[in-house]
Amino acid sequence: MEILRILYNKNETLGAKVISEELNKRGYSLGERAVRYHMHILDEKGFTERMGYRGRRITEKGLDELKKGLIYDQVDFTYSRFQEKMYNVSLDYNTGKGLVIVNLSSINEVDSEDILNEFFKEGLSVSQRYNFYERNNRTYIQTVCGTTFDGIFQKNGIVTRPLYGGLLKVEDYVPLNFIEQIAYEKTSITPLEAFTSHDNTSVLDVANNGTGVIPANFRIIPATKRDDALKIINNLSKIGIGGVIHVGQSGKSVLGIPVPEDMIGIVIIGGVAPLCAAQESGYDLDIKLADSYTEYSNMKVANSNISSPLKPCSKKPKKNVSFVLNKIYNLISNVDFDIETSQGNVISNISFVDKKQVDDALEILTSLFKKKPEYCVGNRYALIESSDNKVGIATICSLTIDGILTKYGINSIPIYSGILDIHGENKRFIELVSYKGSSVDPHEIFIKKNMHDVHGSLENSGKILASVHTIPYVSRDATKDILCKINDIGFEVLGVGQTNEYMYNAKIEKYHFGYVVAGGLNSIADMKENNIQVDVKSIEKIMDYNSLEKL
């Protein structure tokens, strides 16, 4: 995996000597002969290809494996990658020269730079500069990433911690508050990537009438460095780098996000905002954040002398951002399901479909349970009347299992929501997002971005929603007894691990063990795959188990 990373980061053909030297820098003591042995294996797997005597380069299959292969490493590597990128920023705001961090996105339908310029013209970006080029029959665009600020802060002696990326609500050009966010730590998918589906943002609405939702990121710095940070921000604006939405005060919450004492919060628009605008206009993009570097002075300028249309943050948010884990703790504490009598309350997800499609939706729900009951949570559902020709479909949420274990004195905590890749008997997580620091159940994000393939899993080759839960090892025997009993009721788990173990590629902490359970929204994801329009909602409410109908 480290060899694949080296080939990816260097983006060129490398020989065994160079790879050996790079591995040594990263703490792996492998000589050229050992490297050639591993490269031969990578060639056989199709992850690399030999380019004559010059060495090897990574293949598309290798890129895919790099992303999927060691997801337990990836959840730590994502944040480490941001720190690495910050360290390598070398932009000098006095000369306007040096490296900046850029987002790299493919945008295949666009064949004119004039079209791209349209998405920069309103000033809703970190910078008006970009690169536009062709490679391997694909069109790519680079935009300046907001994390460039963190790199420049760091170079100037300011400790900076990027905390969240998310969605910021704007009204009459005034930023109001964050409505969703995900922490940068403990996630395999960068936060703004998670929120860059076409139905999450409304950058064009903000540009046209001042009201909508834009991508933004949040970091904290020491309060003693506030004046220094403002000077840097001012100097960067002179060379065309901006997008700073708000700089807070010591210990004061910023746009709904709490800030620790003696720190200040800084909000910057997402560098992908122009690309979100293109996506909203119907263009198909694959957006990657903080992907690489480029020389700032060599970048093209879309428009000059355009400032952000956003006004100062003058309104106090009605409430702070709520974190999903707090809601989860409250819900699992109210589960009182009795495993002996099958009586009591469970947690439900309630998603909405058009009344005309209810019969088709229930047919899909029934089919999934009959073919793969372990990919569902129980065999019950409920129909809930709603307004505007919609019907709610309640399914049991997998967090119910945490609630049942909690009721019986076992400390069960959900730690990751993820995408479980299935090939026959082999299962591994290829995406993981920590519940901690997230304002939304990540499964909703995965469904919005169409990252699942529940239908394919019916043929033992697909991707399902699943979650990882952790329990102190001392209660493992008692947990297994309870899981065995609720399995007979229909609450199946996919696996129970040992302490300090990897559960389908998800790492479990020492002195704990993990279990993995399929997500209660798999049937809803399957409906979406079958062209049923679904308004997906997760971990909605407590319901009486016996108020649900059997499939």
VEXDREN-2710 file (C-alpha; in Angstrom, 1 decimal):
% VEXDREN-2710
k/r/px/py/pz
1/MET/0.0/0.0/0.0
2/GLU/2.8/2.4/0.8
3/ILE/4.4/1.7/-2.6
4/LEU/1.1/2.5/-4.3
5/ARG/0.9/5.7/-2.3
6/ILE/4.4/6.7/-3.4
7/LEU/3.6/6.0/-7.1
8/TYR/0.4/8.0/-6.7
9/ASN/1.9/11.0/-4.9
10/LYS/4.9/11.2/-7.4
11/ASN/2.5/10.8/-10.4
12/GLU/5.4/9.4/-12.6
13/THR/7.2/6.2/-13.5
14/LEU/9.5/5.2/-10.7
15/GLY/12.3/2.6/-10.4
16/ALA/13.1/0.3/-7.5
17/LYS/15.9/2.6/-6.3
18/VAL/13.7/5.7/-5.9
19/ILE/10.9/3.7/-4.3
20/SER/13.3/2.1/-1.8
21/GLU/14.6/5.6/-0.9
22/GLU/11.0/6.9/-0.4
23/LEU/10.1/3.9/1.7
24/ASN/13.1/4.5/4.0
25/LYS/11.9/8.1/4.5
26/ARG/8.6/6.7/5.7
27/GLY/10.1/4.2/8.1
28/TYR/10.1/1.1/5.9
29/SER/13.6/-0.4/5.5
30/LEU/13.3/-2.2/2.2
31/GLY/16.2/-2.6/-0.3
32/GLU/15.9/-2.5/-4.0
33/ARG/15.7/-6.3/-4.3
34/ALA/12.8/-6.5/-1.8
35/VAL/11.0/-3.6/-3.6
36/ARG/11.3/-5.5/-7.0
37/TYR/9.7/-8.5/-5.3
38/HIS/6.8/-6.5/-4.1
39/MET/6.5/-4.7/-7.4
40/HIS/6.2/-8.0/-9.2
41/ILE/3.3/-9.0/-7.0
42/LEU/1.7/-5.6/-7.7
43/ASP/2.1/-6.2/-11.4
44/GLU/0.4/-9.6/-11.2
45/LYS/-2.5/-8.0/-9.3
46/GLY/-2.8/-5.4/-12.0
47/PHE/-2.2/-2.5/-9.5
48/THR/1.0/-1.4/-11.3
49/GLU/2.4/-1.7/-14.8
50/ARG/6.0/-1.9/-16.0
51/MET/7.1/0.9/-18.3
52/GLY/10.2/-0.7/-19.8
53/TYR/13.4/-0.1/-17.9
54/ARG/12.2/3.1/-16.4
55/GLY/10.2/1.4/-13.7
56/ARG/6.5/1.2/-12.8
57/ARG/3.5/3.4/-12.7
58/ILE/0.2/2.9/-10.8
59/THR/-2.8/1.8/-12.8
60/GLU/-6.5/2.8/-12.5
61/LYS/-7.0/-0.5/-10.7
62/GLY/-4.2/0.4/-8.3
63/LEU/-5.7/3.7/-7.6
64/ASP/-8.9/2.0/-6.7
65/GLU/-7.1/-0.4/-4.4
66/LEU/-5.2/2.4/-2.8
67/LYS/-8.5/3.9/-1.8
68/LYS/-10.2/0.7/-0.7
69/GLY/-7.5/-1.6/0.5
70/LEU/-6.7/-0.5/4.0
71/ILE/-9.6/1.6/5.1
72/TYR/-8.5/1.4/8.8
73/ASP/-5.4/3.2/7.7
74/GLN/-7.3/5.6/5.4
75/VAL/-9.4/7.1/8.2
76/ASP/-6.2/8.3/9.9
77/PHE/-4.4/9.0/6.6
78/THR/-7.1/11.5/5.4
79/TYR/-6.3/13.9/8.2
80/SER/-2.6/13.2/8.0
81/ARG/-2.8/14.0/4.3
82/PHE/-4.2/17.5/5.1
83/GLN/-1.3/18.0/7.6
84/GLU/1.2/17.0/4.9
85/LYS/-0.4/19.3/2.4
86/MET/-0.4/22.2/4.8
87/TYR/3.3/21.7/5.5
88/ASN/4.3/21.8/1.9
89/VAL/2.5/25.1/1.1
90/SER/5.1/27.6/0.1
91/LEU/3.1/30.6/-1.3
92/ASP/4.7/33.9/-0.5
93/TYR/2.0/36.6/-0.4
94/ASN/4.6/39.3/-1.0
95/THR/5.6/37.9/-4.4
96/GLY/2.5/35.8/-5.3
97/LYS/4.7/32.8/-6.0
98/GLY/4.9/29.4/-4.5
99/LEU/2.9/26.2/-4.1
100/VAL/-0.8/26.2/-3.1
101/ILE/-3.1/23.3/-2.3
102/VAL/-5.6/22.5/-5.1
103/ASN/-8.7/20.4/-5.5
104/LEU/-8.6/18.3/-8.6
105/SER/-11.9/17.5/-10.3
106/SER/-12.9/15.8/-13.6
107/ILE/-15.6/17.6/-15.6
108/ASN/-15.9/15.7/-18.8
109/GLU/-18.7/17.5/-20.5
110/VAL/-17.1/20.9/-20.5
111/ASP/-15.0/21.6/-23.5
112/SER/-14.7/25.4/-23.2
113/GLU/-12.9/27.5/-20.6
114/ASP/-15.5/30.2/-21.2
115/ILE/-18.2/28.0/-19.6
116/LEU/-16.0/27.4/-16.6
117/ASN/-15.4/31.1/-16.2
118/GLU/-19.1/31.6/-15.7
119/PHE/-19.0/29.7/-12.4
120/PHE/-16.3/32.0/-11.0
121/LYS/-17.8/35.3/-11.9
122/GLU/-19.8/35.8/-8.7
123/GLY/-16.8/35.7/-6.4
124/LEU/-17.9/32.6/-4.5
125/SER/-14.5/30.9/-4.4
126/VAL/-11.2/30.9/-2.5
127/SER/-9.5/32.2/-5.6
128/GLN/-10.4/33.2/-9.2
129/ARG/-7.4/31.1/-10.4
130/TYR/-7.6/27.7/-11.9
131/ASN/-5.9/25.2/-14.2
132/PHE/-7.8/23.5/-17.0
133/TYR/-6.2/20.6/-18.9
134/GLU/-6.7/17.2/-20.6
135/ARG/-5.2/13.9/-19.4
136/ASN/-6.0/10.4/-20.4
137/ASN/-9.0/11.5/-22.4
138/ARG/-10.5/13.2/-19.4
139/THR/-10.9/16.9/-18.7
140/TYR/-9.6/18.2/-15.3
141/ILE/-9.8/21.4/-13.4
142/GLN/-7.7/22.5/-10.4
143/THR/-9.1/25.1/-8.0
144/VAL/-7.4/26.6/-5.0
145/CYS/-8.3/24.8/-1.8
146/GLY/-9.2/26.6/1.5
147/THR/-6.7/24.5/3.4
148/THR/-4.0/26.7/1.7
149/PHE/-4.8/29.2/4.4
150/ASP/-3.9/26.7/7.1
151/GLY/-0.6/26.0/5.4
152/ILE/0.2/29.8/5.2
153/PHE/-0.9/30.2/8.9
154/GLN/1.4/27.4/9.9
155/LYS/4.4/28.8/7.9
156/ASN/3.9/32.1/9.8
157/GLY/4.0/30.4/13.2
158/ILE/0.2/30.2/13.8
159/VAL/-1.0/26.8/15.2
160/THR/-4.1/25.9/13.1
161/ARG/-6.5/22.9/13.4
162/PRO/-8.9/22.3/10.5
163/LEU/-11.9/20.8/12.3
164/TYR/-14.9/20.5/10.1
165/GLY/-16.1/20.8/6.5
166/GLY/-19.8/21.3/5.9
167/LEU/-22.8/23.2/4.5
168/LEU/-23.4/26.8/5.4
169/LYS/-26.8/28.4/5.2
170/VAL/-26.9/32.0/3.7
171/GLU/-29.9/34.3/3.7
172/ASP/-30.0/37.6/1.9
173/TYR/-26.2/37.3/1.4
174/VAL/-25.7/37.0/5.1
175/PRO/-24.1/33.8/6.4
176/LEU/-26.3/32.4/9.1
177/ASN/-25.1/29.0/10.5
178/PHE/-23.7/25.6/9.6
179/ILE/-26.5/23.2/8.9
180/GLU/-24.4/20.1/8.5
181/GLN/-20.7/19.2/9.1
182/ILE/-18.3/16.3/9.3
183/ALA/-15.0/16.2/11.2
184/TYR/-11.8/16.0/9.3
185/GLU/-10.5/13.3/11.7
186/LYS/-11.5/9.7/11.5
187/THR/-13.0/9.7/8.1
188/SER/-12.0/8.1/4.8
189/ILE/-13.9/10.6/2.7
190/THR/-13.0/14.3/3.1
191/PRO/-16.0/16.3/4.6
192/LEU/-16.6/18.6/1.7
193/GLU/-16.5/15.7/-0.7
194/ALA/-19.2/14.1/1.3
195/PHE/-21.5/17.1/0.8
196/THR/-20.8/17.9/-2.8
197/SER/-23.7/16.1/-4.4
198/HIS/-25.9/18.3/-6.6
199/ASP/-28.8/18.3/-4.2
200/ASN/-26.8/19.4/-1.1
201/THR/-25.6/22.8/-2.3
202/SER/-27.3/25.8/-3.9
203/VAL/-24.3/28.0/-4.8
204/LEU/-26.1/29.4/-7.8
205/ASP/-29.1/30.5/-5.7
206/VAL/-26.7/32.3/-3.4
207/ALA/-25.0/34.0/-6.4
208/ASN/-28.3/35.0/-8.0
209/ASN/-30.5/36.0/-5.0
210/GLY/-28.4/35.7/-1.9
211/THR/-30.1/32.8/-0.3
212/GLY/-29.0/29.2/-0.3
213/VAL/-26.4/26.7/0.9
214/ILE/-22.7/26.8/0.2
215/PRO/-19.8/24.5/1.1
216/ALA/-17.5/25.9/3.8
217/ASN/-14.8/24.7/6.2
218/PHE/-13.9/25.6/9.8
219/ARG/-10.7/25.7/11.7
220/ILE/-9.5/27.1/15.0
221/ILE/-6.3/29.1/15.9
222/PRO/-5.0/30.6/19.2
223/ALA/-6.8/33.8/20.1
224/THR/-3.4/35.5/20.7
225/LYS/-2.7/35.2/17.0
226/ARG/-6.0/36.8/15.8
227/ASP/-4.4/40.1/14.7
228/ASP/-1.6/38.2/12.9
229/ALA/-4.1/36.0/11.1
230/LEU/-6.1/39.1/9.9
231/LYS/-2.9/40.6/8.5
232/ILE/-2.2/37.4/6.6
233/ILE/-5.8/37.3/5.3
234/ASN/-5.5/40.9/4.1
235/ASN/-2.2/40.3/2.4
236/LEU/-3.6/37.2/0.6
237/SER/-6.5/39.1/-0.7
238/LYS/-4.1/41.4/-2.5
239/ILE/-2.9/38.5/-4.6
240/GLY/-6.3/37.1/-5.3
241/ILE/-6.8/34.6/-2.5
242/GLY/-9.9/35.2/-0.3
243/GLY/-13.1/33.5/0.6
244/VAL/-12.8/34.2/4.3
245/ILE/-16.4/34.3/5.6
246/HIS/-15.9/35.1/9.2
247/VAL/-13.1/35.4/11.9
248/GLY/-14.5/34.9/15.4
249/GLN/-13.6/36.1/18.8
250/SER/-11.9/34.2/21.7
251/GLY/-14.1/31.4/22.9
252/LYS/-17.1/32.5/21.0
253/SER/-19.1/30.1/18.8
254/VAL/-18.9/30.8/15.1
255/LEU/-21.9/30.3/12.8
256/GLY/-23.3/27.7/15.2
257/ILE/-20.1/25.8/15.9
258/PRO/-18.7/25.9/19.5
259/VAL/-15.2/27.2/19.9
260/PRO/-12.9/26.3/22.9
261/GLU/-11.8/28.9/25.4
262/ASP/-8.7/31.0/24.2
263/MET/-9.2/29.9/20.6
264/ILE/-11.0/31.6/17.7
265/GLY/-12.9/30.1/14.8
266/ILE/-12.3/30.9/11.2
267/VAL/-14.7/30.0/8.4
268/ILE/-13.6/29.9/4.7
269/ILE/-15.7/29.1/1.7
270/GLY/-15.0/25.7/0.1
271/GLY/-12.6/25.9/-2.8
272/VAL/-14.9/23.6/-4.7
273/ALA/-17.8/26.2/-4.6
274/PRO/-17.5/27.0/-8.3
275/LEU/-17.5/23.3/-9.2
276/CYS/-20.6/22.8/-7.0
277/ALA/-22.2/25.6/-9.1
278/ALA/-21.3/23.6/-12.3
279/GLN/-22.7/20.5/-10.7
280/GLU/-26.0/22.3/-9.9
281/SER/-26.1/23.3/-13.6
282/GLY/-26.2/19.6/-14.6
283/TYR/-22.5/18.9/-15.3
284/ASP/-21.1/15.6/-14.1
285/LEU/-18.1/16.1/-11.8
286/ASP/-15.9/13.9/-9.7
287/ILE/-14.7/16.3/-7.0
288/LYS/-11.5/15.5/-5.0
289/LEU/-10.4/17.9/-2.2
290/ALA/-6.9/18.9/-1.3
291/ASP/-5.6/16.5/-3.9
292/SER/-2.2/18.0/-4.9
293/TYR/-0.2/21.2/-5.2
294/THR/0.5/23.7/-8.0
295/GLU/2.5/26.9/-8.6
296/TYR/0.1/29.7/-7.9
297/SER/1.7/32.2/-10.2
298/ASN/1.2/29.8/-13.2
299/MET/-2.5/29.4/-12.7
300/LYS/-5.0/31.1/-15.0
301/VAL/-7.3/33.9/-13.8
302/ALA/-11.0/33.4/-14.6
303/ASN/-12.0/37.0/-13.7
304/SER/-10.2/39.8/-12.0
305/ASN/-11.1/42.3/-9.3
306/ILE/-14.2/40.3/-8.2
307/SER/-15.0/40.3/-4.5
308/SER/-17.3/38.0/-2.6
309/PRO/-21.0/39.1/-2.5
310/LEU/-21.4/37.8/1.1
311/LYS/-22.1/40.3/3.8
312/PRO/-20.6/40.2/7.4
313/CYS/-22.1/37.7/9.8
314/SER/-24.5/40.1/11.6
315/LYS/-27.1/37.6/12.9
316/LYS/-26.6/35.3/15.8
317/PRO/-27.5/31.6/14.9
318/LYS/-30.7/30.4/16.5
319/LYS/-28.9/27.4/17.8
320/ASN/-25.6/25.6/17.7
321/VAL/-24.9/22.7/15.4
322/SER/-26.2/19.5/16.9
323/PHE/-24.0/16.5/16.6
324/VAL/-25.6/13.2/15.6
325/LEU/-23.9/11.2/18.4
326/ASN/-25.7/13.2/21.1
327/LYS/-29.0/12.3/19.4
328/ILE/-27.9/8.7/19.2
329/TYR/-27.1/8.5/22.9
330/ASN/-30.5/9.8/23.8
331/LEU/-32.3/7.4/21.4
332/ILE/-30.4/4.2/22.5
333/SER/-31.1/5.2/26.1
334/ASN/-34.8/5.0/25.4
335/VAL/-34.8/1.5/23.8
336/ASP/-36.5/-0.8/26.3
337/PHE/-37.0/-3.9/24.0
338/ASP/-37.3/-7.1/26.1
339/ILE/-35.5/-10.0/24.4
340/GLU/-37.6/-12.6/26.3
341/THR/-41.1/-11.2/25.3
342/SER/-40.2/-9.2/22.1
343/GLN/-42.0/-6.2/23.6
344/GLY/-40.8/-2.6/23.9
345/ASN/-39.5/0.3/22.0
346/VAL/-37.0/0.3/19.1
347/ILE/-35.4/3.0/17.0
348/SER/-36.8/3.6/13.5
349/ASN/-35.8/5.3/10.3
350/ILE/-38.6/7.0/8.5
351/SER/-38.1/7.7/4.8
352/PHE/-40.7/9.1/2.4
353/VAL/-41.9/7.9/-1.0
354/ASP/-44.7/9.0/-3.3
355/LYS/-48.1/7.3/-2.6
356/LYS/-48.1/5.9/-6.2
357/GLN/-44.9/4.0/-5.5
358/VAL/-45.6/2.5/-2.1
359/ASP/-46.6/-0.9/-3.4
360/ASP/-43.4/-1.1/-5.5
361/ALA/-41.3/0.1/-2.5
362/LEU/-42.8/-2.6/-0.2
363/GLU/-42.1/-5.3/-2.9
364/ILE/-38.4/-4.3/-2.9
365/LEU/-38.4/-4.2/0.9
366/THR/-39.9/-7.7/1.1
367/SER/-37.6/-9.1/-1.6
368/LEU/-34.4/-7.9/0.1
369/PHE/-35.4/-9.4/3.4
370/LYS/-36.3/-12.8/1.8
371/LYS/-33.0/-12.9/-0.1
372/LYS/-30.6/-11.4/2.4
373/PRO/-32.2/-11.0/5.8
374/GLU/-28.8/-10.2/7.3
375/TYR/-28.7/-7.0/5.2
376/CYS/-31.9/-5.8/7.0
377/VAL/-32.6/-5.1/10.7
378/GLY/-35.5/-7.2/11.6
379/ASN/-38.5/-8.2/9.5
380/ARG/-40.8/-5.3/10.3
381/TYR/-41.9/-2.0/8.9
382/ALA/-44.7/0.5/9.2
383/LEU/-46.5/2.9/6.8
384/ILE/-47.0/6.4/8.2
385/GLU/-49.3/8.9/6.5
386/SER/-47.8/12.2/5.5
387/SER/-48.9/15.3/3.6
388/ASP/-48.3/16.3/0.0
389/ASN/-49.0/12.8/-1.4
390/LYS/-46.1/11.2/0.5
391/VAL/-46.1/8.1/2.7
392/GLY/-43.5/7.4/5.3
393/ILE/-41.9/4.0/5.4
394/ALA/-40.5/3.1/8.9
395/THR/-37.7/0.5/9.1
396/ILE/-35.8/-0.6/12.2
397/CYS/-32.5/1.2/12.7
398/SER/-29.4/-0.8/13.5
399/LEU/-28.8/1.4/16.5
400/THR/-31.6/-0.5/18.2
401/ILE/-29.0/-3.2/18.9
402/ASP/-26.9/-0.7/20.9
403/GLY/-30.1/0.2/22.8
404/ILE/-30.9/-3.4/23.6
405/LEU/-27.3/-4.0/24.9
406/THR/-27.4/-0.8/26.9
407/LYS/-30.7/-1.9/28.5
408/TYR/-28.9/-5.0/29.7
409/GLY/-26.0/-3.1/31.2
410/ILE/-23.6/-3.3/28.3
411/ASN/-21.8/-0.2/27.0
412/SER/-22.3/-0.5/23.2
413/ILE/-21.1/2.6/21.2
414/PRO/-21.4/3.1/17.4
415/ILE/-18.1/4.4/16.1
416/TYR/-18.2/4.2/12.3
417/SER/-20.8/4.3/9.6
418/GLY/-19.5/2.9/6.4
419/ILE/-19.8/1.1/3.0
420/LEU/-19.2/-2.6/3.2
421/ASP/-17.8/-4.1/-0.1
422/ILE/-19.0/-7.6/-0.7
423/HIS/-17.4/-10.2/-3.0
424/GLY/-18.7/-13.7/-2.3
425/GLU/-17.7/-14.5/1.3
426/ASN/-15.2/-11.6/1.4
427/LYS/-16.3/-8.4/3.1
428/ARG/-14.3/-5.2/3.7
429/PHE/-15.1/-1.6/4.4
430/ILE/-14.2/0.7/1.6
431/GLU/-15.5/3.9/3.3
432/LEU/-15.7/4.8/6.9
433/VAL/-17.0/8.0/8.6
434/SER/-16.9/8.5/12.4
435/TYR/-20.1/9.3/14.1
436/LYS/-18.1/11.6/16.4
437/GLY/-18.0/15.1/15.0
438/SER/-20.7/14.5/12.4
439/SER/-24.1/16.3/12.4
440/VAL/-25.7/13.8/10.1
441/ASP/-25.8/10.0/9.9
442/PRO/-23.2/9.3/7.2
443/HIS/-25.5/6.6/5.7
444/GLU/-27.6/9.5/4.4
445/ILE/-24.6/10.9/2.7
446/PHE/-23.6/7.6/1.1
447/ILE/-27.1/7.2/-0.3
448/LYS/-27.2/10.8/-1.7
449/LYS/-23.9/10.2/-3.4
450/ASN/-25.0/6.8/-4.8
451/MET/-22.1/5.0/-3.2
452/HIS/-24.0/1.8/-2.5
453/ASP/-24.9/-1.2/-4.7
454/VAL/-27.4/-3.2/-2.6
455/HIS/-28.9/-4.8/-5.6
456/GLY/-25.5/-6.2/-6.6
457/SER/-25.0/-7.6/-3.1
458/LEU/-28.0/-9.9/-3.8
459/GLU/-25.7/-11.6/-6.2
460/ASN/-22.8/-11.5/-3.8
461/SER/-21.0/-8.7/-5.5
462/GLY/-22.0/-5.3/-4.3
463/LYS/-21.9/-2.6/-1.6
464/ILE/-24.2/-2.3/1.4
465/LEU/-24.5/0.2/4.2
466/ALA/-23.1/-1.1/7.5
467/SER/-21.8/0.2/10.8
468/VAL/-19.1/-0.7/13.3
469/HIS/-19.8/-0.7/17.1
470/THR/-17.4/-1.2/20.0
471/ILE/-17.9/-2.7/23.5
472/PRO/-15.5/-3.2/26.4
473/TYR/-13.9/-6.7/26.1
474/VAL/-14.9/-7.7/29.7
475/SER/-18.6/-8.0/28.5
476/ARG/-17.9/-10.0/25.4
477/ASP/-19.5/-13.3/26.6
478/ALA/-22.7/-11.5/27.8
479/THR/-22.9/-9.6/24.6
480/LYS/-22.6/-12.8/22.5
481/ASP/-25.5/-14.4/24.6
482/ILE/-27.8/-11.4/23.9
483/LEU/-26.8/-11.2/20.2
484/CYS/-27.6/-14.9/19.9
485/LYS/-31.1/-14.3/21.4
486/ILE/-32.0/-11.3/19.3
487/ASN/-30.7/-13.1/16.2
488/ASP/-33.7/-15.5/16.6
489/ILE/-36.0/-12.4/16.5
490/GLY/-34.4/-11.2/13.3
491/PHE/-31.8/-8.7/14.6
492/GLU/-28.8/-10.2/12.9
493/VAL/-25.2/-9.0/13.1
494/LEU/-22.6/-9.7/10.4
495/GLY/-19.7/-10.4/12.7
496/VAL/-18.4/-10.3/16.2
497/GLY/-14.6/-9.7/16.7
498/GLN/-11.9/-9.9/19.2
499/THR/-10.0/-7.2/21.1
500/ASN/-7.6/-5.0/19.2
501/GLU/-8.7/-6.5/15.9
502/TYR/-9.7/-5.4/12.4
503/MET/-13.4/-5.9/11.7
504/TYR/-13.7/-6.1/7.9
505/ASN/-10.8/-3.6/7.8
506/ALA/-12.1/-1.3/10.6
507/LYS/-9.7/-1.1/13.5
508/ILE/-11.0/-1.7/17.0
509/GLU/-9.3/-0.2/20.0
510/LYS/-7.4/-2.2/22.6
511/TYR/-9.4/-3.7/25.5
512/HIS/-12.5/-3.5/23.3
513/PHE/-14.1/-5.7/20.7
514/GLY/-16.3/-4.8/17.8
515/TYR/-19.3/-6.0/16.0
516/VAL/-20.6/-5.1/12.6
517/VAL/-24.3/-4.8/11.6
518/ALA/-26.0/-3.9/8.3
519/GLY/-27.7/-0.6/8.1
520/GLY/-31.4/-0.2/8.5
521/LEU/-31.5/1.9/5.3
522/ASN/-30.3/-0.8/3.0
523/SER/-33.9/-1.4/1.8
524/ILE/-34.3/2.3/1.2
525/ALA/-31.1/2.4/-0.8
526/ASP/-32.3/-0.6/-2.8
527/MET/-35.5/1.3/-3.6
528/LYS/-33.5/4.2/-4.9
529/GLU/-31.4/1.8/-7.1
530/ASN/-34.8/0.7/-8.5
531/ASN/-35.7/4.3/-9.5
532/ILE/-38.1/5.0/-6.7
533/GLN/-37.8/8.6/-5.5
534/VAL/-37.0/8.4/-1.8
535/ASP/-36.6/11.2/0.7
536/VAL/-34.1/9.4/3.0
537/LYS/-34.2/10.0/6.8
538/SER/-32.2/8.1/9.4
539/ILE/-32.5/7.6/13.2
540/GLU/-35.7/9.4/13.4
541/LYS/-37.7/8.3/16.4
542/ILE/-38.6/5.7/19.0
543/MET/-41.4/3.3/18.0
544/ASP/-43.2/0.4/19.7
545/TYR/-41.9/-2.8/18.1
546/ASN/-45.4/-4.3/17.9
547/SER/-46.8/-1.3/16.1
548/LEU/-44.7/-2.4/13.1
549/GLU/-46.1/-5.0/10.7
550/LYS/-44.3/-8.2/9.7
551/LEU/-43.0/-8.6/6.2
END
